[in-house]
Amino acid sequence: MKKNIHPEYRPVVFRDASAGQSFLTNSTCTSSTTMTWEDGKEYPVIDVDVSSASHPFHTGRAAVRDAAGRVARFRQRYVRAGVLTA
C-alpha cells in the first residue's frame, strides 16, 4: 500500500437511536462526537438511521410477499388482454 494516502482505520461506535443499540467496530468514518464505551475508552460515535437491530429484514418484521398470488394476477391480466393463453 502507498503511504499517507489511506484514511485512518480505527475503532468507531455506530449508534442506532431508534433501536437503542450501539456497535463497536472498525471503520474509516470520522466524527467529532465521542462516547465512553464499556471498556472505559473514548471512541468516535456515528449515528445511523437503520442498523441490523432495527431493520425489518433482520428483526423478522418484514412483510412476506405472496409471490404465487402476484403471478396469478399477472397471468389473469394478460390472458384477458389476449397476450397469453390460459
PyMOL Python script that loads the backbone (N, CA, C, O; Angstrom):
from pymol import cmd

cmd.read_pdbstr("""\
ATOM      1  N   MET A   1       0.838  -1.190   0.000  1.00  0.00           N
ATOM      2  CA  MET A   1       0.000   0.000   0.000  1.00  0.00           C
ATOM      3  C   MET A   1       0.876   1.245   0.000  1.00  0.00           C
ATOM      4  O   MET A   1       1.966   1.256   0.573  1.00  0.00           O
ATOM      5  N   LYS A   2       0.391   2.273  -0.641  1.00  0.00           N
ATOM      6  CA  LYS A   2       1.105   3.544  -0.634  1.00  0.00           C
ATOM      7  C   LYS A   2       0.965   4.192   0.724  1.00  0.00           C
ATOM      8  O   LYS A   2      -0.071   4.056   1.373  1.00  0.00           O
ATOM      9  N   LYS A   3       1.976   4.882   1.154  1.00  0.00           N
ATOM     10  CA  LYS A   3       1.983   5.566   2.439  1.00  0.00           C
ATOM     11  C   LYS A   3       1.237   6.898   2.348  1.00  0.00           C
ATOM     12  O   LYS A   3       1.281   7.581   1.325  1.00  0.00           O
ATOM     13  N   ASN A   4       0.548   7.255   3.444  1.00  0.00           N
ATOM     14  CA  ASN A   4      -0.082   8.574   3.642  1.00  0.00           C
ATOM     15  C   ASN A   4      -1.199   8.912   2.655  1.00  0.00           C
ATOM     16  O   ASN A   4      -1.477  10.092   2.443  1.00  0.00           O
ATOM     17  N   ILE A   5      -1.850   7.913   2.043  1.00  0.00           N
ATOM     18  CA  ILE A   5      -2.986   8.240   1.175  1.00  0.00           C
ATOM     19  C   ILE A   5      -4.273   7.609   1.680  1.00  0.00           C
ATOM     20  O   ILE A   5      -5.356   7.978   1.227  1.00  0.00           O
ATOM     21  N   HIS A   6      -4.177   6.666   2.611  1.00  0.00           N
ATOM     22  CA  HIS A   6      -5.353   5.964   3.092  1.00  0.00           C
ATOM     23  C   HIS A   6      -5.865   6.596   4.378  1.00  0.00           C
ATOM     24  O   HIS A   6      -5.073   7.046   5.206  1.00  0.00           O
ATOM     25  N   PRO A   7      -7.198   6.634   4.555  1.00  0.00           N
ATOM     26  CA  PRO A   7      -7.745   7.173   5.804  1.00  0.00           C
ATOM     27  C   PRO A   7      -7.402   6.253   6.977  1.00  0.00           C
ATOM     28  O   PRO A   7      -7.122   5.068   6.795  1.00  0.00           O
ATOM     29  N   GLU A   8      -7.430   6.818   8.164  1.00  0.00           N
ATOM     30  CA  GLU A   8      -7.113   6.051   9.368  1.00  0.00           C
ATOM     31  C   GLU A   8      -8.232   5.050   9.656  1.00  0.00           C
ATOM     32  O   GLU A   8      -9.411   5.406   9.660  1.00  0.00           O
ATOM     33  N   TYR A   9      -7.856   3.824   9.890  1.00  0.00           N
ATOM     34  CA  TYR A   9      -8.789   2.739  10.192  1.00  0.00           C
ATOM     35  C   TYR A   9      -8.717   2.493  11.694  1.00  0.00           C
ATOM     36  O   TYR A   9      -7.682   2.057  12.200  1.00  0.00           O
ATOM     37  N   ARG A  10      -9.809   2.768  12.413  1.00  0.00           N
ATOM     38  CA  ARG A  10      -9.778   2.715  13.881  1.00  0.00           C
ATOM     39  C   ARG A  10     -11.129   2.269  14.422  1.00  0.00           C
ATOM     40  O   ARG A  10     -12.106   2.231  13.673  1.00  0.00           O
ATOM     41  N   PRO A  11     -11.205   1.932  15.705  1.00  0.00           N
ATOM     42  CA  PRO A  11     -12.487   1.563  16.311  1.00  0.00           C
ATOM     43  C   PRO A  11     -13.446   2.761  16.348  1.00  0.00           C
ATOM     44  O   PRO A  11     -13.051   3.879  16.677  1.00  0.00           O
ATOM     45  N   VAL A  12     -14.704   2.502  16.005  1.00  0.00           N
ATOM     46  CA  VAL A  12     -15.749   3.528  15.983  1.00  0.00           C
ATOM     47  C   VAL A  12     -17.029   2.894  16.521  1.00  0.00           C
ATOM     48  O   VAL A  12     -17.287   1.713  16.285  1.00  0.00           O
ATOM     49  N   VAL A  13     -17.827   3.676  17.242  1.00  0.00           N
ATOM     50  CA  VAL A  13     -19.121   3.203  17.738  1.00  0.00           C
ATOM     51  C   VAL A  13     -20.207   3.682  16.778  1.00  0.00           C
ATOM     52  O   VAL A  13     -20.320   4.877  16.503  1.00  0.00           O
ATOM     53  N   PHE A  14     -21.001   2.744  16.275  1.00  0.00           N
ATOM     54  CA  PHE A  14     -22.176   3.074  15.473  1.00  0.00           C
ATOM     55  C   PHE A  14     -23.384   2.942  16.377  1.00  0.00           C
ATOM     56  O   PHE A  14     -23.610   1.888  16.972  1.00  0.00           O
ATOM     57  N   ARG A  15     -24.166   4.018  16.483  1.00  0.00           N
ATOM     58  CA  ARG A  15     -25.308   4.051  17.402  1.00  0.00           C
ATOM     59  C   ARG A  15     -26.601   4.179  16.616  1.00  0.00           C
ATOM     60  O   ARG A  15     -26.765   5.096  15.812  1.00  0.00           O
ATOM     61  N   ASP A  16     -27.520   3.247  16.858  1.00  0.00           N
ATOM     62  CA  ASP A  16     -28.842   3.254  16.239  1.00  0.00           C
ATOM     63  C   ASP A  16     -29.823   3.746  17.305  1.00  0.00           C
ATOM     64  O   ASP A  16     -30.226   2.985  18.184  1.00  0.00           O
ATOM     65  N   ALA A  17     -30.198   5.001  17.223  1.00  0.00           N
ATOM     66  CA  ALA A  17     -31.052   5.605  18.246  1.00  0.00           C
ATOM     67  C   ALA A  17     -32.455   5.006  18.244  1.00  0.00           C
ATOM     68  O   ALA A  17     -33.084   4.923  19.299  1.00  0.00           O
ATOM     69  N   SER A  18     -32.960   4.586  17.079  1.00  0.00           N
ATOM     70  CA  SER A  18     -34.319   4.058  17.032  1.00  0.00           C
ATOM     71  C   SER A  18     -34.426   2.710  17.746  1.00  0.00           C
ATOM     72  O   SER A  18     -35.493   2.365  18.254  1.00  0.00           O
ATOM     73  N   ALA A  19     -33.338   1.950  17.791  1.00  0.00           N
ATOM     74  CA  ALA A  19     -33.360   0.641  18.451  1.00  0.00           C
ATOM     75  C   ALA A  19     -32.680   0.682  19.815  1.00  0.00           C
ATOM     76  O   ALA A  19     -32.793  -0.267  20.589  1.00  0.00           O
ATOM     77  N   GLY A  20     -31.979   1.766  20.115  1.00  0.00           N
ATOM     78  CA  GLY A  20     -31.274   1.858  21.382  1.00  0.00           C
ATOM     79  C   GLY A  20     -30.061   0.952  21.454  1.00  0.00           C
ATOM     80  O   GLY A  20     -29.655   0.552  22.545  1.00  0.00           O
ATOM     81  N   GLN A  21     -29.474   0.619  20.312  1.00  0.00           N
ATOM     82  CA  GLN A  21     -28.324  -0.271  20.253  1.00  0.00           C
ATOM     83  C   GLN A  21     -27.088   0.475  19.777  1.00  0.00           C
ATOM     84  O   GLN A  21     -27.189   1.431  19.008  1.00  0.00           O
ATOM     85  N   SER A  22     -25.934   0.040  20.230  1.00  0.00           N
ATOM     86  CA  SER A  22     -24.657   0.574  19.775  1.00  0.00           C
ATOM     87  C   SER A  22     -23.746  -0.586  19.436  1.00  0.00           C
ATOM     88  O   SER A  22     -23.790  -1.636  20.077  1.00  0.00           O
ATOM     89  N   PHE A  23     -22.906  -0.384  18.406  1.00  0.00           N
ATOM     90  CA  PHE A  23     -21.989  -1.413  17.946  1.00  0.00           C
ATOM     91  C   PHE A  23     -20.593  -0.827  17.858  1.00  0.00           C
ATOM     92  O   PHE A  23     -20.409   0.238  17.268  1.00  0.00           O
ATOM     93  N   LEU A  24     -19.618  -1.492  18.426  1.00  0.00           N
ATOM     94  CA  LEU A  24     -18.225  -1.083  18.316  1.00  0.00           C
ATOM     95  C   LEU A  24     -17.581  -1.922  17.228  1.00  0.00           C
ATOM     96  O   LEU A  24     -17.538  -3.149  17.317  1.00  0.00           O
ATOM     97  N   THR A  25     -17.080  -1.247  16.195  1.00  0.00           N
ATOM     98  CA  THR A  25     -16.432  -1.933  15.085  1.00  0.00           C
ATOM     99  C   THR A  25     -15.357  -1.024  14.522  1.00  0.00           C
ATOM    100  O   THR A  25     -15.239   0.127  14.942  1.00  0.00           O
ATOM    101  N   ASN A  26     -14.586  -1.511  13.596  1.00  0.00           N
ATOM    102  CA  ASN A  26     -13.550  -0.702  12.963  1.00  0.00           C
ATOM    103  C   ASN A  26     -14.109  -0.038  11.714  1.00  0.00           C
ATOM    104  O   ASN A  26     -14.910  -0.623  10.986  1.00  0.00           O
ATOM    105  N   SER A  27     -13.671   1.201  11.480  1.00  0.00           N
ATOM    106  CA  SER A  27     -14.163   1.952  10.338  1.00  0.00           C
ATOM    107  C   SER A  27     -13.212   3.096  10.031  1.00  0.00           C
ATOM    108  O   SER A  27     -12.353   3.440  10.842  1.00  0.00           O
ATOM    109  N   THR A  28     -13.376   3.684   8.844  1.00  0.00           N
ATOM    110  CA  THR A  28     -12.633   4.886   8.488  1.00  0.00           C
ATOM    111  C   THR A  28     -13.490   6.132   8.674  1.00  0.00           C
ATOM    112  O   THR A  28     -13.016   7.241   8.424  1.00  0.00           O
ATOM    113  N   CYS A  29     -14.743   5.978   9.107  1.00  0.00           N
ATOM    114  CA  CYS A  29     -15.645   7.113   9.337  1.00  0.00           C
ATOM    115  C   CYS A  29     -15.081   7.989  10.454  1.00  0.00           C
ATOM    116  O   CYS A  29     -14.432   7.507  11.382  1.00  0.00           O
ATOM    117  N   THR A  30     -15.349   9.285  10.336  1.00  0.00           N
ATOM    118  CA  THR A  30     -14.896  10.217  11.365  1.00  0.00           C
ATOM    119  C   THR A  30     -16.084  10.932  11.983  1.00  0.00           C
ATOM    120  O   THR A  30     -17.139  11.059  11.362  1.00  0.00           O
ATOM    121  N   SER A  31     -15.905  11.393  13.203  1.00  0.00           N
ATOM    122  CA  SER A  31     -16.948  12.118  13.909  1.00  0.00           C
ATOM    123  C   SER A  31     -16.311  12.948  15.005  1.00  0.00           C
ATOM    124  O   SER A  31     -15.312  12.548  15.603  1.00  0.00           O
ATOM    125  N   SER A  32     -16.899  14.112  15.264  1.00  0.00           N
ATOM    126  CA  SER A  32     -16.399  14.935  16.361  1.00  0.00           C
ATOM    127  C   SER A  32     -17.055  14.551  17.686  1.00  0.00           C
ATOM    128  O   SER A  32     -16.587  14.952  18.752  1.00  0.00           O
ATOM    129  N   THR A  33     -18.140  13.773  17.620  1.00  0.00           N
ATOM    130  CA  THR A  33     -18.838  13.298  18.808  1.00  0.00           C
ATOM    131  C   THR A  33     -18.153  12.030  19.315  1.00  0.00           C
ATOM    132  O   THR A  33     -17.809  11.145  18.532  1.00  0.00           O
ATOM    133  N   THR A  34     -17.960  11.952  20.625  1.00  0.00           N
ATOM    134  CA  THR A  34     -17.350  10.760  21.210  1.00  0.00           C
ATOM    135  C   THR A  34     -18.219  10.245  22.351  1.00  0.00           C
ATOM    136  O   THR A  34     -19.086  10.951  22.866  1.00  0.00           O
ATOM    137  N   MET A  35     -17.964   9.001  22.730  1.00  0.00           N
ATOM    138  CA  MET A  35     -18.648   8.422  23.880  1.00  0.00           C
ATOM    139  C   MET A  35     -17.707   7.418  24.543  1.00  0.00           C
ATOM    140  O   MET A  35     -16.788   6.895  23.912  1.00  0.00           O
ATOM    141  N   THR A  36     -17.952   7.163  25.810  1.00  0.00           N
ATOM    142  CA  THR A  36     -17.174   6.173  26.540  1.00  0.00           C
ATOM    143  C   THR A  36     -17.844   4.820  26.367  1.00  0.00           C
ATOM    144  O   THR A  36     -19.022   4.657  26.685  1.00  0.00           O
ATOM    145  N   TRP A  37     -17.089   3.849  25.860  1.00  0.00           N
ATOM    146  CA  TRP A  37     -17.605   2.511  25.620  1.00  0.00           C
ATOM    147  C   TRP A  37     -17.486   1.683  26.887  1.00  0.00           C
ATOM    148  O   TRP A  37     -16.946   2.160  27.886  1.00  0.00           O
ATOM    149  N   GLU A  38     -17.977   0.459  26.867  1.00  0.00           N
ATOM    150  CA  GLU A  38     -17.995  -0.423  28.026  1.00  0.00           C
ATOM    151  C   GLU A  38     -16.609  -0.731  28.571  1.00  0.00           C
ATOM    152  O   GLU A  38     -16.470  -1.083  29.742  1.00  0.00           O
ATOM    153  N   ASP A  39     -15.578  -0.602  27.732  1.00  0.00           N
ATOM    154  CA  ASP A  39     -14.220  -0.878  28.176  1.00  0.00           C
ATOM    155  C   ASP A  39     -13.556   0.338  28.815  1.00  0.00           C
ATOM    156  O   ASP A  39     -12.397   0.268  29.223  1.00  0.00           O
ATOM    157  N   GLY A  40     -14.293   1.463  28.906  1.00  0.00           N
ATOM    158  CA  GLY A  40     -13.783   2.673  29.546  1.00  0.00           C
ATOM    159  C   GLY A  40     -13.036   3.604  28.617  1.00  0.00           C
ATOM    160  O   GLY A  40     -12.595   4.666  29.057  1.00  0.00           O
ATOM    161  N   LYS A  41     -12.873   3.254  27.344  1.00  0.00           N
ATOM    162  CA  LYS A  41     -12.159   4.093  26.380  1.00  0.00           C
ATOM    163  C   LYS A  41     -13.133   4.979  25.617  1.00  0.00           C
ATOM    164  O   LYS A  41     -14.307   4.644  25.457  1.00  0.00           O
ATOM    165  N   GLU A  42     -12.625   6.117  25.148  1.00  0.00           N
ATOM    166  CA  GLU A  42     -13.416   7.055  24.343  1.00  0.00           C
ATOM    167  C   GLU A  42     -13.297   6.670  22.868  1.00  0.00           C
ATOM    168  O   GLU A  42     -12.201   6.423  22.366  1.00  0.00           O
ATOM    169  N   TYR A  43     -14.444   6.624  22.179  1.00  0.00           N
ATOM    170  CA  TYR A  43     -14.463   6.306  20.757  1.00  0.00           C
ATOM    171  C   TYR A  43     -15.356   7.309  20.037  1.00  0.00           C
ATOM    172  O   TYR A  43     -16.306   7.821  20.630  1.00  0.00           O
ATOM    173  N   PRO A  44     -15.066   7.602  18.755  1.00  0.00           N
ATOM    174  CA  PRO A  44     -15.968   8.447  17.969  1.00  0.00           C
ATOM    175  C   PRO A  44     -17.300   7.729  17.770  1.00  0.00           C
ATOM    176  O   PRO A  44     -17.351   6.500  17.708  1.00  0.00           O
ATOM    177  N   VAL A  45     -18.380   8.512  17.671  1.00  0.00           N
ATOM    178  CA  VAL A  45     -19.721   7.946  17.516  1.00  0.00           C
ATOM    179  C   VAL A  45     -20.307   8.390  16.186  1.00  0.00           C
ATOM    180  O   VAL A  45     -20.283   9.573  15.847  1.00  0.00           O
ATOM    181  N   ILE A  46     -20.839   7.419  15.429  1.00  0.00           N
ATOM    182  CA  ILE A  46     -21.554   7.692  14.186  1.00  0.00           C
ATOM    183  C   ILE A  46     -23.007   7.280  14.424  1.00  0.00           C
ATOM    184  O   ILE A  46     -23.280   6.115  14.710  1.00  0.00           O
ATOM    185  N   ASP A  47     -23.935   8.225  14.308  1.00  0.00           N
ATOM    186  CA  ASP A  47     -25.361   7.931  14.473  1.00  0.00           C
ATOM    187  C   ASP A  47     -25.923   7.467  13.132  1.00  0.00           C
ATOM    188  O   ASP A  47     -25.735   8.125  12.108  1.00  0.00           O
ATOM    189  N   VAL A  48     -26.610   6.337  13.148  1.00  0.00           N
ATOM    190  CA  VAL A  48     -27.189   5.773  11.924  1.00  0.00           C
ATOM    191  C   VAL A  48     -28.703   5.686  12.076  1.00  0.00           C
ATOM    192  O   VAL A  48     -29.220   5.566  13.187  1.00  0.00           O
ATOM    193  N   ASP A  49     -29.405   5.748  10.952  1.00  0.00           N
ATOM    194  CA  ASP A  49     -30.867   5.661  10.955  1.00  0.00           C
ATOM    195  C   ASP A  49     -31.345   4.219  11.073  1.00  0.00           C
ATOM    196  O   ASP A  49     -32.323   3.937  11.766  1.00  0.00           O
ATOM    197  N   VAL A  50     -30.651   3.307  10.392  1.00  0.00           N
ATOM    198  CA  VAL A  50     -31.068   1.910  10.355  1.00  0.00           C
ATOM    199  C   VAL A  50     -29.838   1.031  10.561  1.00  0.00           C
ATOM    200  O   VAL A  50     -28.784   1.277   9.975  1.00  0.00           O
ATOM    201  N   SER A  51     -29.980   0.025  11.381  1.00  0.00           N
ATOM    202  CA  SER A  51     -28.918  -0.965  11.571  1.00  0.00           C
ATOM    203  C   SER A  51     -29.563  -2.344  11.617  1.00  0.00           C
ATOM    204  O   SER A  51     -30.774  -2.467  11.428  1.00  0.00           O
ATOM    205  N   SER A  52     -28.778  -3.371  11.864  1.00  0.00           N
ATOM    206  CA  SER A  52     -29.343  -4.719  11.935  1.00  0.00           C
ATOM    207  C   SER A  52     -30.291  -4.860  13.124  1.00  0.00           C
ATOM    208  O   SER A  52     -31.113  -5.776  13.151  1.00  0.00           O
ATOM    209  N   ALA A  53     -30.185  -3.965  14.107  1.00  0.00           N
ATOM    210  CA  ALA A  53     -31.069  -4.024  15.267  1.00  0.00           C
ATOM    211  C   ALA A  53     -32.459  -3.461  14.969  1.00  0.00           C
ATOM    212  O   ALA A  53     -33.413  -3.777  15.678  1.00  0.00           O
ATOM    213  N   SER A  54     -32.587  -2.627  13.925  1.00  0.00           N
ATOM    214  CA  SER A  54     -33.880  -2.011  13.649  1.00  0.00           C
ATOM    215  C   SER A  54     -34.417  -2.297  12.246  1.00  0.00           C
ATOM    216  O   SER A  54     -35.569  -1.966  11.963  1.00  0.00           O
ATOM    217  N   HIS A  55     -33.629  -2.895  11.368  1.00  0.00           N
ATOM    218  CA  HIS A  55     -34.090  -3.162  10.002  1.00  0.00           C
ATOM    219  C   HIS A  55     -35.096  -4.314  10.002  1.00  0.00           C
ATOM    220  O   HIS A  55     -34.841  -5.351  10.615  1.00  0.00           O
ATOM    221  N   PRO A  56     -36.236  -4.147   9.324  1.00  0.00           N
ATOM    222  CA  PRO A  56     -37.268  -5.186   9.333  1.00  0.00           C
ATOM    223  C   PRO A  56     -36.789  -6.546   8.846  1.00  0.00           C
ATOM    224  O   PRO A  56     -37.270  -7.568   9.337  1.00  0.00           O
ATOM    225  N   PHE A  57     -35.871  -6.593   7.911  1.00  0.00           N
ATOM    226  CA  PHE A  57     -35.382  -7.875   7.417  1.00  0.00           C
ATOM    227  C   PHE A  57     -34.663  -8.651   8.522  1.00  0.00           C
ATOM    228  O   PHE A  57     -34.857  -9.859   8.657  1.00  0.00           O
ATOM    229  N   HIS A  58     -33.841  -7.970   9.304  1.00  0.00           N
ATOM    230  CA  HIS A  58     -33.066  -8.634  10.354  1.00  0.00           C
ATOM    231  C   HIS A  58     -33.879  -8.896  11.615  1.00  0.00           C
ATOM    232  O   HIS A  58     -33.545  -9.804  12.375  1.00  0.00           O
ATOM    233  N   THR A  59     -34.925  -8.134  11.855  1.00  0.00           N
ATOM    234  CA  THR A  59     -35.715  -8.309  13.067  1.00  0.00           C
ATOM    235  C   THR A  59     -36.890  -9.255  12.877  1.00  0.00           C
ATOM    236  O   THR A  59     -37.556  -9.613  13.849  1.00  0.00           O
ATOM    237  N   GLY A  60     -37.155  -9.667  11.639  1.00  0.00           N
ATOM    238  CA  GLY A  60     -38.251 -10.593  11.367  1.00  0.00           C
ATOM    239  C   GLY A  60     -39.591  -9.902  11.198  1.00  0.00           C
ATOM    240  O   GLY A  60     -40.616 -10.581  11.132  1.00  0.00           O
ATOM    241  N   ARG A  61     -39.623  -8.586  11.127  1.00  0.00           N
ATOM    242  CA  ARG A  61     -40.877  -7.859  10.948  1.00  0.00           C
ATOM    243  C   ARG A  61     -41.167  -7.554   9.488  1.00  0.00           C
ATOM    244  O   ARG A  61     -42.120  -6.836   9.185  1.00  0.00           O
ATOM    245  N   ALA A  62     -40.363  -8.088   8.579  1.00  0.00           N
ATOM    246  CA  ALA A  62     -40.561  -7.824   7.154  1.00  0.00           C
ATOM    247  C   ALA A  62     -41.839  -8.516   6.674  1.00  0.00           C
ATOM    248  O   ALA A  62     -42.148  -9.630   7.098  1.00  0.00           O
ATOM    249  N   ALA A  63     -42.560  -7.861   5.806  1.00  0.00           N
ATOM    250  CA  ALA A  63     -43.782  -8.437   5.257  1.00  0.00           C
ATOM    251  C   ALA A  63     -43.409  -9.508   4.240  1.00  0.00           C
ATOM    252  O   ALA A  63     -42.547  -9.289   3.389  1.00  0.00           O
ATOM    253  N   VAL A  64     -44.043 -10.640   4.327  1.00  0.00           N
ATOM    254  CA  VAL A  64     -43.805 -11.721   3.380  1.00  0.00           C
ATOM    255  C   VAL A  64     -44.687 -11.487   2.167  1.00  0.00           C
ATOM    256  O   VAL A  64     -45.899 -11.308   2.291  1.00  0.00           O
ATOM    257  N   ARG A  65     -44.079 -11.491   1.013  1.00  0.00           N
ATOM    258  CA  ARG A  65     -44.826 -11.259  -0.229  1.00  0.00           C
ATOM    259  C   ARG A  65     -45.467 -12.548  -0.705  1.00  0.00           C
ATOM    260  O   ARG A  65     -44.891 -13.629  -0.584  1.00  0.00           O
ATOM    261  N   ASP A  66     -46.667 -12.418  -1.246  1.00  0.00           N
ATOM    262  CA  ASP A  66     -47.395 -13.554  -1.791  1.00  0.00           C
ATOM    263  C   ASP A  66     -47.024 -13.668  -3.262  1.00  0.00           C
ATOM    264  O   ASP A  66     -47.728 -13.133  -4.118  1.00  0.00           O
ATOM    265  N   ALA A  67     -45.931 -14.356  -3.565  1.00  0.00           N
ATOM    266  CA  ALA A  67     -45.441 -14.452  -4.941  1.00  0.00           C
ATOM    267  C   ALA A  67     -46.412 -15.227  -5.817  1.00  0.00           C
ATOM    268  O   ALA A  67     -46.620 -14.860  -6.973  1.00  0.00           O
ATOM    269  N   ALA A  68     -47.008 -16.287  -5.297  1.00  0.00           N
ATOM    270  CA  ALA A  68     -47.932 -17.084  -6.106  1.00  0.00           C
ATOM    271  C   ALA A  68     -49.150 -16.249  -6.497  1.00  0.00           C
ATOM    272  O   ALA A  68     -49.618 -16.331  -7.633  1.00  0.00           O
ATOM    273  N   GLY A  69     -49.653 -15.465  -5.587  1.00  0.00           N
ATOM    274  CA  GLY A  69     -50.802 -14.611  -5.889  1.00  0.00           C
ATOM    275  C   GLY A  69     -50.473 -13.536  -6.908  1.00  0.00           C
ATOM    276  O   GLY A  69     -51.313 -13.188  -7.738  1.00  0.00           O
ATOM    277  N   ARG A  70     -49.270 -13.012  -6.853  1.00  0.00           N
ATOM    278  CA  ARG A  70     -48.862 -11.990  -7.817  1.00  0.00           C
ATOM    279  C   ARG A  70     -48.750 -12.579  -9.211  1.00  0.00           C
ATOM    280  O   ARG A  70     -49.150 -11.950 -10.190  1.00  0.00           O
ATOM    281  N   VAL A  71     -48.208 -13.779  -9.300  1.00  0.00           N
ATOM    282  CA  VAL A  71     -48.083 -14.437 -10.610  1.00  0.00           C
ATOM    283  C   VAL A  71     -49.466 -14.716 -11.189  1.00  0.00           C
ATOM    284  O   VAL A  71     -49.691 -14.514 -12.382  1.00  0.00           O
ATOM    285  N   ALA A  72     -50.391 -15.179 -10.354  1.00  0.00           N
ATOM    286  CA  ALA A  72     -51.749 -15.477 -10.825  1.00  0.00           C
ATOM    287  C   ALA A  72     -52.430 -14.210 -11.331  1.00  0.00           C
ATOM    288  O   ALA A  72     -53.083 -14.244 -12.374  1.00  0.00           O
ATOM    289  N   ARG A  73     -52.295 -13.105 -10.625  1.00  0.00           N
ATOM    290  CA  ARG A  73     -52.899 -11.842 -11.074  1.00  0.00           C
ATOM    291  C   ARG A  73     -52.273 -11.375 -12.387  1.00  0.00           C
ATOM    292  O   ARG A  73     -52.971 -10.863 -13.262  1.00  0.00           O
ATOM    293  N   PHE A  74     -50.950 -11.553 -12.524  1.00  0.00           N
ATOM    294  CA  PHE A  74     -50.270 -11.187 -13.761  1.00  0.00           C
ATOM    295  C   PHE A  74     -50.832 -11.995 -14.930  1.00  0.00           C
ATOM    296  O   PHE A  74     -51.147 -11.440 -15.984  1.00  0.00           O
ATOM    297  N   ARG A  75     -50.955 -13.312 -14.735  1.00  0.00           N
ATOM    298  CA  ARG A  75     -51.453 -14.175 -15.802  1.00  0.00           C
ATOM    299  C   ARG A  75     -52.898 -13.818 -16.159  1.00  0.00           C
ATOM    300  O   ARG A  75     -53.244 -13.789 -17.340  1.00  0.00           O
ATOM    301  N   GLN A  76     -53.744 -13.548 -15.166  1.00  0.00           N
ATOM    302  CA  GLN A  76     -55.135 -13.173 -15.438  1.00  0.00           C
ATOM    303  C   GLN A  76     -55.205 -11.894 -16.267  1.00  0.00           C
ATOM    304  O   GLN A  76     -55.998 -11.791 -17.203  1.00  0.00           O
ATOM    305  N   ARG A  77     -54.382 -10.941 -15.919  1.00  0.00           N
ATOM    306  CA  ARG A  77     -54.398  -9.661 -16.614  1.00  0.00           C
ATOM    307  C   ARG A  77     -54.024  -9.837 -18.088  1.00  0.00           C
ATOM    308  O   ARG A  77     -54.653  -9.232 -18.956  1.00  0.00           O
ATOM    309  N   TYR A  78     -53.020 -10.650 -18.381  1.00  0.00           N
ATOM    310  CA  TYR A  78     -52.576 -10.795 -19.761  1.00  0.00           C
ATOM    311  C   TYR A  78     -53.374 -11.828 -20.548  1.00  0.00           C
ATOM    312  O   TYR A  78     -53.361 -11.786 -21.778  1.00  0.00           O
ATOM    313  N   VAL A  79     -54.067 -12.751 -19.889  1.00  0.00           N
ATOM    314  CA  VAL A  79     -54.968 -13.658 -20.590  1.00  0.00           C
ATOM    315  C   VAL A  79     -56.140 -12.837 -21.113  1.00  0.00           C
ATOM    316  O   VAL A  79     -56.571 -13.019 -22.252  1.00  0.00           O
ATOM    317  N   ARG A  80     -56.660 -11.927 -20.274  1.00  0.00           N
ATOM    318  CA  ARG A  80     -57.770 -11.061 -20.707  1.00  0.00           C
ATOM    319  C   ARG A  80     -57.359 -10.178 -21.878  1.00  0.00           C
ATOM    320  O   ARG A  80     -58.171  -9.896 -22.759  1.00  0.00           O
ATOM    321  N   ALA A  81     -56.111  -9.745 -21.890  1.00  0.00           N
ATOM    322  CA  ALA A  81     -55.637  -8.872 -22.969  1.00  0.00           C
ATOM    323  C   ALA A  81     -55.329  -9.658 -24.240  1.00  0.00           C
ATOM    324  O   ALA A  81     -55.082  -9.058 -25.286  1.00  0.00           O
ATOM    325  N   GLY A  82     -55.340 -11.006 -24.170  1.00  0.00           N
ATOM    326  CA  GLY A  82     -55.088 -11.820 -25.350  1.00  0.00           C
ATOM    327  C   GLY A  82     -53.615 -12.069 -25.625  1.00  0.00           C
ATOM    328  O   GLY A  82     -53.277 -12.634 -26.665  1.00  0.00           O
ATOM    329  N   VAL A  83     -52.734 -11.666 -24.728  1.00  0.00           N
ATOM    330  CA  VAL A  83     -51.309 -11.870 -24.934  1.00  0.00           C
ATOM    331  C   VAL A  83     -50.905 -13.284 -24.573  1.00  0.00           C
ATOM    332  O   VAL A  83     -50.090 -13.891 -25.268  1.00  0.00           O
ATOM    333  N   LEU A  84     -51.467 -13.823 -23.491  1.00  0.00           N
ATOM    334  CA  LEU A  84     -51.171 -15.177 -23.037  1.00  0.00           C
ATOM    335  C   LEU A  84     -52.381 -16.078 -23.266  1.00  0.00           C
ATOM    336  O   LEU A  84     -53.513 -15.605 -23.368  1.00  0.00           O
ATOM    337  N   THR A  85     -52.127 -17.374 -23.345  1.00  0.00           N
ATOM    338  CA  THR A  85     -53.232 -18.323 -23.409  1.00  0.00           C
ATOM    339  C   THR A  85     -53.417 -18.948 -22.040  1.00  0.00           C
ATOM    340  O   THR A  85     -52.457 -19.115 -21.289  1.00  0.00           O
ATOM    341  N   ALA A  86     -54.650 -19.291 -21.720  1.00  0.00           N
ATOM    342  CA  ALA A  86     -54.962 -19.838 -20.407  1.00  0.00           C
ATOM    343  C   ALA A  86     -54.364 -21.188 -20.292  1.00  0.00           C
ATOM    344  O   ALA A  86     -54.505 -21.839 -19.256  1.00  0.00           O
TER     345      ALA A  86
END
""", "prot")
cmd.dss("prot")
cmd.show_as("cartoon", "prot")
cmd.util.cbc("prot")
cmd.orient("prot")
